[in-house]
Amino acid sequence: MSQTGPLAGRTIVVTRPLAQAGPLAQAIEAAGGKPLIFPLLEIFPASDPQPLAAAVDRLGDYALAVFISPNAVDHALPAILARGAWPASLQPAAVGQGTVKALLAHGVAGCIAPTERFDSETLLALPALAKEAVVGQRVAIFRGDGGRELLADTLRERGATVDCITCYRRSGPSDGVAPLLRAWRAGQLDALTVSSSEGLRHLLDLLDGEGRDFLRKTPLFVPHARIADNAAALGLSNIILSGAADAGIMAALLAYNWPA
């Protein structure tokens, strides 16, 4: 860890899934901080591969393919591209810019996506998903198990036929919270970054009374108002709402008034 920089001496927990944790951890380290990677969600292939295989078989029937997250891309695109090139008639769409980058890494360009707030509401507000654009169209939504139904329900209300394809599943951390407790007890845990309400609930479930006391006292940086609201509903109050994605989290970390 660098001994200089705006985050020198600060240990920041990065809770993104392991495959997405690297860029934020590297940015923290470049600013002099010490990233502690502790994924709150572990990502696995879907328990049943048949829905994805069936969607790949009929991919040409869809007008729009929406990818909810980079994990959806990483678990769906290899199966799609193994069957052939991305169909020229199929419009890709994504909820966030990280997902756009993941699609580009697989050679899929021209993606529809929000440029500011990254959520289903903002995606649905784009002209390409308006009622007149999707009525009578078939839409595939590639996603993890569970999650919000707003996107699918709204597109159906607008007249689209929507298939939701589960291509990965999530679970909470399997190794317990000992690394966090050790850092807290040593006075060496300065903040957590959390990008998932589901992950935050997993964390609270794993913590005992001592751990929850530590968590309540620790700054919690979140990149979306919905996560901030859920954190408050779970009894947390030291919540810092940042801008979107890694860049927004880093900007908030750098602007924060750290105690001496």
C-alpha positions in Angstrom: 0.0 0.0 0.0 1.2 3.5 -0.9 2.0 5.7 2.1 0.9 8.8 0.2 -2.2 9.9 -1.5 -5.7 11.1 -0.3 -6.6 7.7 1.1 -3.3 6.9 2.7 -3.8 4.9 5.9 -7.4 4.1 5.1 -8.7 0.5 4.7 -11.8 0.5 2.4 -13.9 -2.7 2.0 -14.9 -3.5 -1.6 -17.9 -5.8 -1.6 -18.6 -6.2 -5.3 -18.6 -9.8 -6.6 -15.0 -11.0 -7.1 -15.1 -10.7 -10.9 -16.1 -7.0 -10.7 -14.1 -6.0 -7.6 -10.7 -5.3 -9.3 -11.1 -1.9 -10.8 -12.4 -0.2 -7.7 -9.8 -2.0 -5.5 -7.1 -0.7 -7.9 -8.4 2.8 -7.8 -8.4 2.8 -4.0 -4.8 1.5 -4.0 -3.8 4.1 -6.5 -5.1 6.8 -4.1 -3.0 5.4 -1.3 -5.6 3.3 0.4 -5.7 -0.3 1.3 -8.6 -2.2 -0.4 -10.1 -5.1 1.5 -11.9 -7.3 -1.0 -14.9 -9.0 0.6 -17.6 -10.0 -1.9 -21.0 -9.9 -0.3 -22.4 -12.0 -3.2 -20.9 -15.0 -4.8 -21.9 -15.7 -8.4 -22.4 -19.2 -9.9 -23.9 -20.5 -13.1 -27.7 -21.0 -13.1 -28.8 -24.3 -11.4 -30.8 -25.2 -14.6 -28.9 -24.4 -17.9 -32.0 -25.3 -20.0 -33.7 -21.8 -20.0 -30.5 -20.2 -21.4 -30.0 -22.9 -23.9 -33.6 -22.5 -25.1 -33.2 -18.7 -25.4 -30.1 -19.1 -27.4 -31.9 -21.5 -29.8 -34.6 -18.9 -30.5 -32.4 -15.7 -30.2 -33.4 -14.6 -33.7 -37.0 -14.3 -32.6 -36.2 -11.4 -30.2 -36.1 -7.7 -31.1 -34.4 -6.6 -27.9 -32.1 -8.4 -25.4 -31.6 -6.7 -22.1 -28.7 -7.6 -19.8 -29.2 -6.7 -16.2 -25.5 -6.8 -15.1 -22.0 -7.7 -16.1 -22.6 -11.1 -14.6 -25.5 -11.7 -16.9 -23.2 -10.9 -19.9 -20.4 -13.1 -18.6 -22.8 -16.1 -18.2 -25.0 -15.6 -21.3 -22.6 -14.4 -24.0 -20.3 -17.4 -24.2 -23.4 -19.6 -24.8 -24.8 -17.2 -27.3 -21.6 -16.7 -29.3 -20.9 -20.4 -29.3 -23.9 -20.8 -31.6 -22.8 -18.0 -34.0 -22.4 -14.3 -34.4 -24.7 -11.8 -32.5 -27.8 -11.4 -34.7 -27.8 -8.1 -36.7 -31.5 -7.6 -36.0 -31.2 -8.0 -32.2 -30.8 -4.7 -30.3 -28.7 -5.1 -27.1 -29.6 -3.1 -24.0 -28.1 -2.8 -20.5 -29.0 -1.2 -17.2 -25.5 0.2 -16.5 -22.3 1.2 -18.2 -20.4 -1.7 -16.6 -22.7 -4.0 -18.5 -22.1 -2.0 -21.7 -18.4 -2.5 -21.3 -18.8 -6.2 -20.7 -20.8 -6.6 -23.9 -18.2 -4.7 -25.8 -15.5 -7.1 -24.4 -17.5 -9.8 -26.2 -17.7 -7.8 -29.4 -21.3 -6.7 -29.0 -21.6 -2.9 -29.7 -24.5 -0.4 -30.2 -26.0 -1.1 -26.8 -28.9 1.0 -25.5 -28.2 2.1 -21.9 -28.7 5.0 -19.5 -25.8 7.5 -19.2 -26.5 8.8 -15.7 -28.6 6.9 -13.2 -28.2 3.2 -13.8 -31.4 1.4 -12.9 -34.5 -0.1 -14.5 -36.5 3.1 -14.2 -33.9 5.1 -16.2 -33.6 2.4 -18.8 -37.4 2.3 -19.2 -37.5 6.0 -19.7 -35.3 5.8 -22.9 -37.2 6.2 -26.2 -36.1 2.7 -27.4 -38.2 1.1 -24.6 -41.2 3.4 -25.0 -44.6 1.7 -25.6 -44.6 2.6 -29.3 -41.2 1.0 -29.7 -41.8 -2.3 -27.9 -45.5 -3.0 -28.5 -45.7 -6.4 -30.3 -42.0 -7.1 -29.9 -40.4 -10.0 -28.2 -37.9 -9.1 -25.5 -35.3 -11.3 -23.7 -34.1 -10.2 -20.2 -30.9 -12.0 -19.2 -30.5 -11.8 -15.4 -29.7 -13.6 -12.1 -32.1 -15.5 -10.0 -34.7 -13.3 -8.3 -34.4 -9.6 -8.4 -36.8 -6.9 -9.3 -39.7 -7.5 -11.7 -40.2 -3.9 -12.6 -38.5 -4.0 -16.0 -40.3 -7.2 -17.2 -43.7 -6.1 -15.8 -43.5 -2.6 -17.4 -42.5 -3.9 -20.8 -45.4 -6.4 -20.7 -47.7 -3.5 -19.8 -46.3 -1.7 -22.9 -47.3 -4.6 -25.1 -44.1 -6.6 -25.4 -43.8 -10.3 -25.0 -41.1 -10.8 -22.3 -39.0 -13.8 -21.5 -36.8 -13.6 -18.3 -33.8 -15.9 -18.6 -31.9 -16.8 -15.4 -28.3 -17.3 -16.5 -26.6 -17.1 -13.1 -27.4 -17.4 -9.4 -26.2 -15.5 -6.3 -25.5 -16.5 -2.7 -24.1 -14.8 0.3 -20.5 -15.2 1.4 -19.6 -18.8 2.3 -16.5 -18.1 4.5 -18.0 -15.9 7.2 -17.1 -12.4 8.3 -13.8 -13.1 10.2 -11.7 -10.8 7.9 -14.0 -7.9 8.6 -14.1 -8.5 12.4 -10.4 -8.8 12.6 -10.0 -5.4 10.8 -12.6 -3.7 12.9 -11.2 -5.0 16.2 -7.7 -3.8 15.1 -9.1 -0.3 14.3 -8.1 -0.9 10.7 -11.4 -0.7 8.8 -12.4 2.8 7.8 -15.3 2.4 5.3 -17.3 -0.1 3.3 -18.5 0.3 -0.3 -21.7 -1.5 -1.0 -23.4 -1.8 -4.4 -26.2 -4.3 -3.7 -29.1 -4.2 -1.2 -29.2 -7.9 -1.3 -25.5 -8.1 -0.4 -26.0 -5.7 2.5 -28.8 -7.9 3.9 -26.5 -10.9 3.6 -23.8 -9.0 5.6 -26.3 -8.0 8.4 -27.4 -11.6 8.6 -23.8 -12.8 9.1 -22.9 -10.2 11.8 -23.5 -10.7 15.5 -24.2 -7.9 17.9 -20.6 -6.8 18.0 -20.3 -6.8 14.2 -23.5 -4.8 13.8 -22.2 -2.2 16.3 -19.0 -1.9 14.2 -21.1 -1.6 11.0 -23.3 1.1 12.4 -20.2 3.2 13.2 -18.5 2.7 9.9 -19.1 5.0 6.8 -21.1 3.1 4.2 -20.6 4.4 0.6 -23.5 3.4 -1.7 -23.9 4.4 -5.4 -27.7 4.4 -5.6 -30.5 6.0 -3.6 -32.5 2.7 -3.4 -29.5 1.1 -1.6 -29.2 4.0 0.7 -33.0 3.8 1.5 -32.6 0.0 2.2 -29.6 0.6 4.4 -31.5 3.1 6.4 -34.5 0.7 6.7 -32.0 -1.9 8.1 -31.1 0.5 10.9 -27.9 2.1 9.5 -27.4 5.8 9.5 -23.7 6.5 8.5 -24.6 6.3 4.8 -22.9 8.3 2.1 -24.8 8.4 -1.3 -22.2 8.6 -4.0 -22.4 9.0 -7.7 -22.9 6.0 -9.9 -20.5 3.1 -10.6 -16.9 2.9 -9.5 -16.1 6.5 -10.6 -18.9 7.9 -8.4 -17.8 5.8 -5.4 -14.2 6.9 -5.8 -15.2 10.6 -6.0 -17.2 10.3 -2.8 -14.3 8.5 -1.0 -11.9 11.2 -2.1 -14.3 14.0 -1.0 -15.1 12.5 2.3 -14.0 14.4 5.5 -12.0 11.6 7.1 -11.3 11.9 10.8 -7.8 12.8 11.7 
